[in-house]
Amino acid sequence: MLSDAQKTRVWQGMIGAEIRAKYFAELSGRLLRHQRWGTWFTLLFASSNALSLLTAIPQGWTWIRLALAVCATGTSIYLALAGNIQKAFECSNLHEGWSRLSQGYRTIWEDTQSQDAPALLQELDSRAIEISKSSISLPYDKKAMGKWQTHTEREHGLVPVA
């Protein structure tokens, strides 16, 4: 059986985990889109550069070759250094972890009278700390987090629908 303070922790844990799960799902998708667009731009610039080498370019327009080469190189370097695929994979794992955590809190919330509830709550709180540690190296988007917080709070009737 949970005390009122523990019930509050369960509710806040459930909502917080749900917000983070949605946030990391969005972040994963965004990072994969950046990778996809970067790949397409690299292909476009490189193939345009190759085509420009095979065709005659009017006098005074030879800078186009240099610009295309610089753009292809720049996007290739960005893709190599940004690590979007690895970060997207990490975000996907965080989405899964926070989703499972939210479900665990929901299970407790649905039976706060259970004798196992305090021990389960302690376990979930510990897992939340572990999951949080693995997100330190990822970018933080305050606007996206706010969007998912508002969305989730509305879903649960905590914020009036505008």
GUKE-899008 format. One record per atom (N, C-alpha, C): residue in one letter; chain; z, y, x. Coordinates in steps of 0.02 Angstrom, whole numbers, plus 32768, in hexadecimal, padded with zeros to 4 digits. Atoms other than C-alpha are relative to their C-alpha. Layout:
GUKE-899008
resn a	chain A	w Z	v Y	u X
...
//
This chain:
GUKE-899008
resn m	chain A	w 8000	v 7FC5	u 802B
resn m	chain A	w 8000	v 8000	u 8000
resn m	chain A	w 8000	v 803E	u 802D
resn l	chain A	w 8007	v 7FC4	u 7FD7
resn l	chain A	w 7FD0	v 80AB	u 8043
resn l	chain A	w 802A	v 803A	u 7FE4
resn s	chain A	w 7FDD	v 7FC3	u 8015
resn s	chain A	w 8035	v 814A	u 8040
resn s	chain A	w 7FCB	v 8033	u 7FEB
resn d	chain A	w 802F	v 7FCC	u 8014
resn d	chain A	w 7FE7	v 81E9	u 7FFA
resn d	chain A	w 7FDB	v 801C	u 803C
resn a	chain A	w 801F	v 7FE6	u 7FC3
resn a	chain A	w 7FC5	v 8227	u 80AB
resn a	chain A	w 7FCA	v 7FCF	u 8019
resn q	chain A	w 8031	v 8032	u 7FEB
resn q	chain A	w 7F6D	v 8184	u 80D5
resn q	chain A	w 7FC4	v 7FFF	u 7FD1
resn k	chain A	w 8038	v 7FFD	u 8030
resn k	chain A	w 7F05	v 818D	u 8036
resn k	chain A	w 7FD3	v 803C	u 800F
resn t	chain A	w 8027	v 7FC5	u 7FED
resn t	chain A	w 7ECF	v 823C	u 806A
resn t	chain A	w 7FD6	v 7FF0	u 803E
resn r	chain A	w 8026	v 8013	u 7FC4
resn r	chain A	w 7E9D	v 81F7	u 8115
resn r	chain A	w 7FC6	v 7FD2	u 7FF0
resn v	chain A	w 8036	v 802E	u 8014
resn v	chain A	w 7E38	v 816D	u 80C3
resn v	chain A	w 7FC7	v 8028	u 7FE0
resn w	chain A	w 8033	v 7FD8	u 8022
resn w	chain A	w 7DDC	v 81E9	u 8053
resn w	chain A	w 7FDA	v 802B	u 8032
resn q	chain A	w 8021	v 7FD6	u 7FCF
resn q	chain A	w 7DBA	v 8261	u 80E1
resn q	chain A	w 7FD7	v 7FD8	u 8032
resn g	chain A	w 8025	v 802C	u 7FD3
resn g	chain A	w 7D86	v 81D3	u 8153
resn g	chain A	w 7FBF	v 7FE7	u 7FE1
resn m	chain A	w 803A	v 8018	u 8023
resn m	chain A	w 7D0E	v 8190	u 80D1
resn m	chain A	w 7FCA	v 8036	u 7FFC
resn i	chain A	w 8030	v 7FC9	u 8007
resn i	chain A	w 7CBC	v 8239	u 80B1
resn i	chain A	w 7FE5	v 8014	u 8045
resn g	chain A	w 8015	v 7FEC	u 7FBC
resn g	chain A	w 7CB8	v 8268	u 816A
resn g	chain A	w 7FD0	v 7FCE	u 801F
resn a	chain A	w 802B	v 8033	u 7FE5
resn a	chain A	w 7C6A	v 81C3	u 819C
resn a	chain A	w 7FBC	v 8001	u 7FDD
resn e	chain A	w 803F	v 7FFD	u 8026
resn e	chain A	w 7BE8	v 81D2	u 8113
resn e	chain A	w 7FD6	v 803B	u 8017
resn i	chain A	w 8023	v 7FC4	u 7FE8
resn i	chain A	w 7BBA	v 8282	u 814C
resn i	chain A	w 7FE0	v 7FF1	u 8044
resn r	chain A	w 801A	v 800F	u 7FBC
resn r	chain A	w 7BA7	v 8248	u 8201
resn r	chain A	w 7FC8	v 7FCD	u 7FFF
resn a	chain A	w 8035	v 8032	u 8006
resn a	chain A	w 7B40	v 81B1	u 81CF
resn a	chain A	w 7FBE	v 8021	u 7FEC
resn k	chain A	w 803C	v 7FDD	u 8017
resn k	chain A	w 7AC4	v 8220	u 8174
resn k	chain A	w 7FE5	v 802E	u 8036
resn y	chain A	w 8013	v 7FD3	u 7FCB
resn y	chain A	w 7AC3	v 829E	u 8202
resn y	chain A	w 7FDC	v 7FDB	u 8038
resn f	chain A	w 801F	v 8025	u 7FC9
resn f	chain A	w 7A9C	v 821C	u 8287
resn f	chain A	w 7FBF	v 7FDE	u 7FEB
resn a	chain A	w 8040	v 801A	u 8019
resn a	chain A	w 7A14	v 81CE	u 821A
resn a	chain A	w 7FCB	v 8036	u 8005
resn e	chain A	w 8031	v 7FC9	u 7FFB
resn e	chain A	w 79BF	v 8278	u 8210
resn e	chain A	w 7FEF	v 800F	u 8048
resn l	chain A	w 800B	v 7FF0	u 7FBA
resn l	chain A	w 79D6	v 8299	u 82C9
resn l	chain A	w 7FD4	v 7FCB	u 8021
resn s	chain A	w 802A	v 8035	u 7FE5
resn s	chain A	w 798A	v 81F0	u 82F5
resn s	chain A	w 7FB7	v 800A	u 7FEC
resn g	chain A	w 8044	v 7FF4	u 8017
resn g	chain A	w 78F2	v 8214	u 828A
resn g	chain A	w 7FE0	v 803C	u 8021
resn r	chain A	w 801A	v 7FC3	u 7FE0
resn r	chain A	w 78DE	v 82C2	u 82D4
resn r	chain A	w 7FEC	v 7FF2	u 8048
resn l	chain A	w 800F	v 800F	u 7FBB
resn l	chain A	w 78E5	v 8280	u 8386
resn l	chain A	w 7FC1	v 7FD4	u 8006
resn l	chain A	w 803C	v 8029	u 7FFF
resn l	chain A	w 7862	v 81FC	u 835F
resn l	chain A	w 7FC2	v 8028	u 7FEF
resn r	chain A	w 8039	v 7FD4	u 8010
resn r	chain A	w 77F2	v 8281	u 8311
resn r	chain A	w 7FED	v 802A	u 803D
resn h	chain A	w 800E	v 7FDA	u 7FC3
resn h	chain A	w 7803	v 82EB	u 83B0
resn h	chain A	w 7FDA	v 7FD5	u 8032
resn q	chain A	w 8022	v 802E	u 7FD2
resn q	chain A	w 77D0	v 8254	u 8417
resn q	chain A	w 7FB9	v 7FF4	u 7FEA
resn r	chain A	w 8043	v 800E	u 801B
resn r	chain A	w 773C	v 822E	u 83A6
resn r	chain A	w 7FD3	v 803D	u 800A
resn w	chain A	w 8029	v 7FC4	u 7FF7
resn w	chain A	w 76FE	v 82E3	u 83A8
resn w	chain A	w 7FF2	v 800D	u 804A
resn g	chain A	w 800B	v 7FF7	u 7FB8
resn g	chain A	w 7716	v 82EF	u 8464
resn g	chain A	w 7FCC	v 7FD1	u 801B
resn t	chain A	w 8032	v 8031	u 7FEB
resn t	chain A	w 76B1	v 8251	u 847C
resn t	chain A	w 7FBB	v 8015	u 7FE9
resn w	chain A	w 8041	v 7FEA	u 8019
resn w	chain A	w 7624	v 8292	u 840E
resn w	chain A	w 7FE7	v 803D	u 8026
resn f	chain A	w 8016	v 7FC5	u 7FDA
resn f	chain A	w 7622	v 833A	u 8468
resn f	chain A	w 7FEA	v 7FED	u 8047
resn t	chain A	w 8014	v 8016	u 7FBD
resn t	chain A	w 761C	v 82E3	u 8511
resn t	chain A	w 7FBB	v 7FE0	u 7FFE
resn l	chain A	w 8041	v 801F	u 8007
resn l	chain A	w 758A	v 8279	u 84D7
resn l	chain A	w 7FC9	v 8033	u 7FF2
resn l	chain A	w 8031	v 7FCC	u 8010
resn l	chain A	w 7531	v 8310	u 848E
resn l	chain A	w 7FEE	v 802A	u 803D
resn f	chain A	w 800D	v 7FD6	u 7FC5
resn f	chain A	w 7546	v 837C	u 8529
resn f	chain A	w 7FDD	v 7FD9	u 8037
resn a	chain A	w 801E	v 8028	u 7FCB
resn a	chain A	w 751B	v 82EF	u 85A2
resn a	chain A	w 7FB7	v 7FEF	u 7FF0
resn s	chain A	w 8045	v 8012	u 8012
resn s	chain A	w 7480	v 82B8	u 8543
resn s	chain A	w 7FD3	v 803E	u 7FFD
resn s	chain A	w 8026	v 7FC1	u 8000
resn s	chain A	w 7448	v 836D	u 852B
resn s	chain A	w 7FF0	v 8015	u 8048
resn n	chain A	w 800A	v 7FF0	u 7FBA
resn n	chain A	w 745E	v 8389	u 85E5
resn n	chain A	w 7FCA	v 7FD3	u 801E
resn a	chain A	w 8033	v 802F	u 7FE8
resn a	chain A	w 73F9	v 82EC	u 860C
resn a	chain A	w 7FBB	v 8013	u 7FE5
resn l	chain A	w 8040	v 7FEC	u 801E
resn l	chain A	w 7371	v 8324	u 8594
resn l	chain A	w 7FE5	v 8040	u 8021
resn s	chain A	w 8016	v 7FC1	u 7FE0
resn s	chain A	w 736D	v 83D1	u 85E5
resn s	chain A	w 7FE3	v 7FF4	u 8045
resn l	chain A	w 801C	v 8011	u 7FBE
resn l	chain A	w 734A	v 837F	u 868D
resn l	chain A	w 7FB9	v 7FE4	u 7FFA
resn l	chain A	w 8042	v 801F	u 800A
resn l	chain A	w 72B3	v 8325	u 8644
resn l	chain A	w 7FCD	v 8031	u 7FE3
resn t	chain A	w 802E	v 7FCF	u 801F
resn t	chain A	w 7268	v 83BE	u 85F0
resn t	chain A	w 7FFD	v 803F	u 802A
resn a	chain A	w 8009	v 7FC1	u 7FDB
resn a	chain A	w 7227	v 8460	u 8634
resn a	chain A	w 8029	v 8036	u 7FDD
resn i	chain A	w 7FD8	v 7FC9	u 801B
resn i	chain A	w 72A0	v 84F0	u 861C
resn i	chain A	w 7FE2	v 8040	u 801B
resn p	chain A	w 801E	v 7FC1	u 7FEA
resn p	chain A	w 7259	v 85A0	u 8622
resn p	chain A	w 802B	v 8022	u 8036
resn q	chain A	w 7FDE	v 7FDA	u 7FCB
resn q	chain A	w 7283	v 860E	u 86B8
resn q	chain A	w 8037	v 802C	u 7FE0
resn g	chain A	w 7FC9	v 7FD8	u 8019
resn g	chain A	w 732B	v 8663	u 869E
resn g	chain A	w 802D	v 7FDC	u 7FCF
resn w	chain A	w 7FD7	v 8028	u 802E
resn w	chain A	w 736D	v 85DB	u 862A
resn w	chain A	w 801E	v 7FC3	u 8021
resn t	chain A	w 7FE5	v 803A	u 7FDC
resn t	chain A	w 73A1	v 8560	u 86B0
resn t	chain A	w 804C	v 7FFC	u 7FFD
resn w	chain A	w 7FB7	v 8001	u 8007
resn w	chain A	w 7456	v 8591	u 8693
resn w	chain A	w 8016	v 7FCF	u 7FC9
resn i	chain A	w 7FF0	v 802F	u 8036
resn i	chain A	w 744E	v 8521	u 85FA
resn i	chain A	w 8015	v 7FBC	u 801D
resn r	chain A	w 7FEF	v 8040	u 7FE0
resn r	chain A	w 7451	v 8487	u 866A
resn r	chain A	w 8047	v 8001	u 801A
resn l	chain A	w 7FBC	v 7FFA	u 7FE5
resn l	chain A	w 74EC	v 84C5	u 86C2
resn l	chain A	w 8034	v 8002	u 7FC9
resn a	chain A	w 7FD1	v 7FFB	u 8039
resn a	chain A	w 7541	v 84F2	u 861D
resn a	chain A	w 800B	v 7FBC	u 7FE0
resn l	chain A	w 7FF9	v 8042	u 801E
resn l	chain A	w 751E	v 8446	u 85D4
resn l	chain A	w 8027	v 7FD1	u 802D
resn a	chain A	w 7FDC	v 802A	u 7FD1
resn a	chain A	w 755C	v 83F0	u 8671
resn a	chain A	w 804A	v 8012	u 8001
resn v	chain A	w 7FBA	v 7FE9	u 8000
resn v	chain A	w 75FB	v 8459	u 8672
resn v	chain A	w 8023	v 7FEA	u 7FBF
resn c	chain A	w 7FE2	v 8014	u 8040
resn c	chain A	w 761A	v 8436	u 85B8
resn c	chain A	w 800C	v 7FB4	u 7FFE
resn a	chain A	w 7FF8	v 8049	u 7FFF
resn a	chain A	w 75FE	v 837A	u 85CE
resn a	chain A	w 803A	v 7FEC	u 802E
resn t	chain A	w 7FC9	v 800E	u 7FD1
resn t	chain A	w 7672	v 8378	u 8665
resn t	chain A	w 8043	v 8015	u 7FE3
resn g	chain A	w 7FC2	v 7FE7	u 801D
resn g	chain A	w 76F5	v 83E1	u 860D
resn g	chain A	w 801B	v 7FD4	u 7FC9
resn t	chain A	w 7FE7	v 802B	u 8036
resn t	chain A	w 76FE	v 8374	u 8573
resn t	chain A	w 8013	v 7FBB	u 801B
resn s	chain A	w 7FED	v 8040	u 7FE1
resn s	chain A	w 7701	v 82D7	u 85DF
resn s	chain A	w 8044	v 8005	u 8021
resn i	chain A	w 7FBF	v 7FF6	u 7FE0
resn i	chain A	w 7792	v 831C	u 8643
resn i	chain A	w 8037	v 8005	u 7FCB
resn y	chain A	w 7FCE	v 7FFA	u 8036
resn y	chain A	w 77ED	v 834D	u 85A2
resn y	chain A	w 8011	v 7FBB	u 7FE5
resn l	chain A	w 7FF3	v 8043	u 801C
resn l	chain A	w 77D8	v 829D	u 855C
resn l	chain A	w 8028	v 7FD4	u 8030
resn a	chain A	w 7FDC	v 8029	u 7FCF
resn a	chain A	w 7815	v 824E	u 85FD
resn a	chain A	w 8049	v 8016	u 8007
resn l	chain A	w 7FBC	v 7FE7	u 7FF5
resn l	chain A	w 78AE	v 82BE	u 860E
resn l	chain A	w 802B	v 8003	u 7FC1
resn a	chain A	w 7FD9	v 7FF7	u 803E
resn a	chain A	w 78E1	v 82D5	u 8558
resn a	chain A	w 8024	v 7FC0	u 7FEB
resn g	chain A	w 7FE0	v 803F	u 8013
resn g	chain A	w 7907	v 821D	u 853D
resn g	chain A	w 8009	v 7FF9	u 7FB5
resn n	chain A	w 7FFA	v 8001	u 8049
resn n	chain A	w 78E5	v 822C	u 8483
resn n	chain A	w 8007	v 7FBB	u 7FE3
resn i	chain A	w 7FFC	v 8044	u 801B
resn i	chain A	w 78CD	v 8172	u 8467
resn i	chain A	w 8046	v 7FE4	u 8009
resn q	chain A	w 7FBC	v 8019	u 7FF3
resn q	chain A	w 7973	v 8145	u 84B8
resn q	chain A	w 8033	v 8024	u 7FD3
resn k	chain A	w 7FD2	v 7FDA	u 802B
resn k	chain A	w 79CD	v 81D1	u 845A
resn k	chain A	w 7FF9	v 7FEC	u 7FB7
resn a	chain A	w 800B	v 8016	u 8045
resn a	chain A	w 797D	v 819B	u 83B6
resn a	chain A	w 8020	v 7FBC	u 7FF4
resn f	chain A	w 7FE0	v 8042	u 8005
resn f	chain A	w 79B8	v 80E9	u 83D6
resn f	chain A	w 804C	v 8008	u 7FFB
resn e	chain A	w 7FB8	v 7FF3	u 8002
resn e	chain A	w 7A69	v 812A	u 83F8
resn e	chain A	w 8013	v 801C	u 7FBC
resn c	chain A	w 7FF2	v 7FE3	u 8042
resn c	chain A	w 7A62	v 8191	u 8358
resn c	chain A	w 7FFC	v 7FCB	u 7FC9
resn s	chain A	w 8007	v 8036	u 8031
resn s	chain A	w 7A28	v 80F9	u 82F7
resn s	chain A	w 803E	v 7FD3	u 8001
resn n	chain A	w 7FC2	v 8028	u 7FFA
resn n	chain A	w 7ABC	v 8095	u 833A
resn n	chain A	w 803C	v 8026	u 7FE3
resn l	chain A	w 7FCA	v 7FD8	u 801C
resn l	chain A	w 7B31	v 8124	u 830D
resn l	chain A	w 7FFC	v 8003	u 7FB4
resn h	chain A	w 800A	v 8002	u 8049
resn h	chain A	w 7AE7	v 812A	u 825E
resn h	chain A	w 801D	v 7FBF	u 7FE4
resn e	chain A	w 7FE7	v 8041	u 8017
resn e	chain A	w 7B0C	v 8071	u 824B
resn e	chain A	w 804D	v 7FFD	u 8006
resn g	chain A	w 7FB8	v 8002	u 7FF6
resn g	chain A	w 7BBC	v 8083	u 8292
resn g	chain A	w 8025	v 802A	u 7FCD
resn w	chain A	w 7FDF	v 7FD5	u 8031
resn w	chain A	w 7BEA	v 8115	u 8223
resn w	chain A	w 7FF7	v 7FE5	u 7FB9
resn s	chain A	w 800B	v 801F	u 8042
resn s	chain A	w 7B9E	v 80BD	u 818B
resn s	chain A	w 8031	v 7FC7	u 7FF4
resn r	chain A	w 7FD1	v 8037	u 8006
resn r	chain A	w 7C07	v 8023	u 81AA
resn r	chain A	w 8048	v 801A	u 7FF9
resn l	chain A	w 7FBE	v 7FE2	u 8005
resn l	chain A	w 7CA0	v 808F	u 81C4
resn l	chain A	w 800D	v 801D	u 7FBB
resn s	chain A	w 7FF9	v 7FE4	u 8043
resn s	chain A	w 7C82	v 80EC	u 8122
resn s	chain A	w 800B	v 7FC9	u 7FCD
resn q	chain A	w 7FF7	v 8038	u 802E
resn q	chain A	w 7C71	v 8046	u 80C8
resn q	chain A	w 8046	v 7FE2	u 8006
resn g	chain A	w 7FBC	v 801A	u 7FF6
resn g	chain A	w 7D15	v 800B	u 8115
resn g	chain A	w 8033	v 802C	u 7FDE
resn y	chain A	w 7FD2	v 7FD2	u 8022
resn y	chain A	w 7D6F	v 80A7	u 80D8
resn y	chain A	w 7FF9	v 7FF9	u 7FB4
resn r	chain A	w 800C	v 8008	u 8048
resn r	chain A	w 7D1E	v 808F	u 802D
resn r	chain A	w 8023	v 7FC1	u 7FE6
resn t	chain A	w 7FDE	v 803F	u 8013
resn t	chain A	w 7D61	v 7FDD	u 8026
resn t	chain A	w 804B	v 800C	u 7FF7
resn i	chain A	w 7FB8	v 7FF0	u 8006
resn i	chain A	w 7E11	v 801D	u 8046
resn i	chain A	w 800C	v 802D	u 7FC4
resn w	chain A	w 7FF8	v 7FD0	u 8037
resn w	chain A	w 7DF9	v 80AC	u 7FCA
resn w	chain A	w 8000	v 7FDD	u 7FBC
resn e	chain A	w 8005	v 8024	u 803F
resn e	chain A	w 7DCC	v 8031	u 7F42
resn e	chain A	w 803C	v 7FD3	u 7FF2
resn d	chain A	w 7FC4	v 8028	u 800A
resn d	chain A	w 7E6E	v 7FD1	u 7F5D
resn d	chain A	w 8038	v 801A	u 802E
resn t	chain A	w 7FCC	v 7FE0	u 7FD7
resn t	chain A	w 7EF3	v 8046	u 7FA3
resn t	chain A	w 8043	v 7FDD	u 7FFA
resn q	chain A	w 7FC1	v 8024	u 800A
resn q	chain A	w 7F7B	v 7FD2	u 7F62
resn q	chain A	w 8005	v 7FC1	u 802A
resn s	chain A	w 8001	v 803D	u 7FD8
resn s	chain A	w 7F49	v 7F45	u 7FD6
resn s	chain A	w 8034	v 8003	u 8038
resn q	chain A	w 7FCE	v 8004	u 7FCA
resn q	chain A	w 7FCD	v 7F0A	u 8052
resn q	chain A	w 7FDE	v 8009	u 8044
resn d	chain A	w 8025	v 7FFB	u 7FC1
resn d	chain A	w 7F46	v 7F08	u 80DA
resn d	chain A	w 7FE7	v 8047	u 800D
resn a	chain A	w 801E	v 7FBE	u 7FFB
resn a	chain A	w 7F11	v 7FBC	u 80BB
resn a	chain A	w 8018	v 8029	u 803C
resn p	chain A	w 7FEA	v 7FD8	u 7FC6
resn p	chain A	w 7F81	v 8012	u 813E
resn p	chain A	w 7FE4	v 7FE7	u 8042
resn a	chain A	w 801B	v 801C	u 7FC2
resn a	chain A	w 7F49	v 7F9C	u 81C8
resn a	chain A	w 7FB5	v 800C	u 8006
resn l	chain A	w 8048	v 7FF4	u 8000
resn l	chain A	w 7E93	v 7FAC	u 8196
resn l	chain A	w 7FF1	v 804A	u 800E
resn l	chain A	w 8009	v 7FB8	u 7FF4
resn l	chain A	w 7EA3	v 806A	u 8194
resn l	chain A	w 8009	v 800F	u 804A
resn q	chain A	w 7FF4	v 7FF5	u 7FB9
resn q	chain A	w 7EEA	v 8068	u 8243
resn q	chain A	w 7FC5	v 7FE7	u 802A
resn e	chain A	w 803A	v 801C	u 7FDD
resn e	chain A	w 7E5B	v 7FF9	u 827E
resn e	chain A	w 7FC3	v 802D	u 7FF9
resn l	chain A	w 8039	v 7FD4	u 800B
resn l	chain A	w 7DD8	v 806B	u 822F
resn l	chain A	w 8007	v 8042	u 8026
resn d	chain A	w 7FF5	v 7FC2	u 7FDA
resn d	chain A	w 7E26	v 8106	u 827B
resn d	chain A	w 7FF2	v 7FF6	u 804A
resn s	chain A	w 800E	v 8010	u 7FBA
resn s	chain A	w 7E1D	v 80B3	u 8326
resn s	chain A	w 7FB6	v 7FF9	u 800C
resn r	chain A	w 8049	v 8007	u 7FFA
resn r	chain A	w 7D67	v 8083	u 830B
resn r	chain A	w 7FDD	v 8043	u 7FFC
resn a	chain A	w 801E	v 7FBD	u 8005
resn a	chain A	w 7D40	v 8137	u 82D8
resn a	chain A	w 8003	v 8025	u 8043
resn i	chain A	w 7FF9	v 7FE0	u 7FBE
resn i	chain A	w 7D82	v 8174	u 837F
resn i	chain A	w 7FCE	v 7FE3	u 8031
resn e	chain A	w 8030	v 8020	u 7FD3
resn e	chain A	w 7D17	v 80F5	u 83DC
resn e	chain A	w 7FB9	v 8016	u 7FF1
resn i	chain A	w 8043	v 7FEB	u 8013
resn i	chain A	w 7C7B	v 8123	u 837A
resn i	chain A	w 7FF4	v 8048	u 8015
resn s	chain A	w 8007	v 7FB9	u 7FED
resn s	chain A	w 7C9A	v 81DC	u 8399
resn s	chain A	w 7FF2	v 8008	u 804A
resn k	chain A	w 800A	v 7FFA	u 7FB8
resn k	chain A	w 7CA2	v 81C1	u 8454
resn k	chain A	w 7FB8	v 7FF4	u 8014
resn s	chain A	w 8044	v 8011	u 7FEC
resn s	chain A	w 7BF3	v 8178	u 8459
resn s	chain A	w 7FCD	v 8036	u 7FEC
resn s	chain A	w 8030	v 7FCC	u 8015
resn s	chain A	w 7BA5	v 8215	u 840C
resn s	chain A	w 8004	v 803E	u 802B
resn i	chain A	w 7FF4	v 7FC5	u 7FD7
resn i	chain A	w 7BDE	v 828E	u 8493
resn i	chain A	w 7FC0	v 801A	u 8021
resn s	chain A	w 803B	v 7FEA	u 7FDA
resn s	chain A	w 7B37	v 8292	u 84F1
resn s	chain A	w 7FC6	v 8015	u 7FD3
resn l	chain A	w 8037	v 7FEF	u 802D
resn l	chain A	w 7ACE	v 82B3	u 8456
resn l	chain A	w 8002	v 8049	u 7FEB
resn p	chain A	w 8001	v 7FBA	u 8017
resn p	chain A	w 7A95	v 835D	u 8418
resn p	chain A	w 8026	v 8008	u 7FBE
resn y	chain A	w 7FDC	v 7FF1	u 803E
resn y	chain A	w 7AFB	v 83AF	u 838E
resn y	chain A	w 7FDB	v 8036	u 7FDB
resn d	chain A	w 8023	v 7FD0	u 802A
resn d	chain A	w 7AA3	v 8409	u 8301
resn d	chain A	w 802F	v 8015	u 7FC8
resn k	chain A	w 7FCE	v 7FE8	u 8030
resn k	chain A	w 7B24	v 846F	u 82A1
resn k	chain A	w 7FE2	v 8008	u 7FBA
resn k	chain A	w 8021	v 7FF5	u 8041
resn k	chain A	w 7AA8	v 849A	u 8217
resn k	chain A	w 7FF5	v 7FBD	u 7FDB
resn a	chain A	w 800D	v 8041	u 801F
resn a	chain A	w 7A78	v 83E4	u 81F8
resn a	chain A	w 8042	v 7FDF	u 7FEA
resn m	chain A	w 7FBF	v 801C	u 8012
resn m	chain A	w 7B2F	v 83AE	u 81FA
resn m	chain A	w 801A	v 8022	u 7FC0
resn g	chain A	w 7FEB	v 7FDC	u 803C
resn g	chain A	w 7B57	v 8436	u 817B
resn g	chain A	w 7FDA	v 7FEB	u 7FC2
resn k	chain A	w 802A	v 8017	u 8038
resn k	chain A	w 7AC6	v 83FE	u 810E
resn k	chain A	w 801A	v 7FBE	u 7FE4
resn w	chain A	w 7FE9	v 8042	u 8016
resn w	chain A	w 7B06	v 834B	u 8109
resn w	chain A	w 8047	v 8003	u 7FE5
resn q	chain A	w 7FBD	v 7FF8	u 801B
resn q	chain A	w 7BB8	v 8383	u 80ED
resn q	chain A	w 7FFD	v 8019	u 7FB8
resn t	chain A	w 8008	v 7FE5	u 8044
resn t	chain A	w 7B85	v 83EB	u 8056
resn t	chain A	w 7FE4	v 7FCB	u 7FD1
resn h	chain A	w 8020	v 8034	u 8029
resn h	chain A	w 7B15	v 835F	u 8016
resn h	chain A	w 8032	v 7FCA	u 7FEC
resn t	chain A	w 7FD1	v 8036	u 800D
resn t	chain A	w 7B9C	v 82DA	u 8025
resn t	chain A	w 8039	v 8018	u 7FD3
resn e	chain A	w 7FCA	v 7FE6	u 802A
resn e	chain A	w 7C24	v 8348	u 7FDB
resn e	chain A	w 7FE8	v 800A	u 7FB8
resn r	chain A	w 801C	v 7FFA	u 8044
resn r	chain A	w 7BB2	v 836C	u 7F46
resn r	chain A	w 7FFA	v 7FBB	u 7FDF
resn e	chain A	w 8005	v 8044	u 801B
resn e	chain A	w 7B91	v 82B2	u 7F30
resn e	chain A	w 8042	v 7FE7	u 7FE5
resn h	chain A	w 7FBE	v 8018	u 8013
resn h	chain A	w 7C4B	v 8295	u 7F23
resn h	chain A	w 8025	v 8032	u 7FD3
resn g	chain A	w 7FE3	v 7FD0	u 802E
resn g	chain A	w 7C6A	v 832A	u 7EB1
resn g	chain A	w 8032	v 802F	u 801F
resn l	chain A	w 7FD1	v 7FD4	u 7FDE
resn l	chain A	w 7CC9	v 838F	u 7F33
resn l	chain A	w 7FE8	v 8048	u 8002
resn v	chain A	w 801D	v 7FBD	u 8001
resn v	chain A	w 7C53	v 8424	u 7F2D
resn v	chain A	w 7FD6	v 8005	u 7FC1
resn p	chain A	w 8028	v 7FFA	u 803C
resn p	chain A	w 7C08	v 8465	u 7E8B
resn p	chain A	w 7FB6	v 8006	u 8012
resn v	chain A	w 8049	v 7FFC	u 7FF6
resn v	chain A	w 7B4C	v 8450	u 7E7E
resn v	chain A	w 7FE9	v 8045	u 7FEB
resn a	chain A	w 8017	v 7FBB	u 800D
resn a	chain A	w 7AF8	v 84FA	u 7E88
resn a	chain A	w 7FC7	v 8000	u 7FCF
//
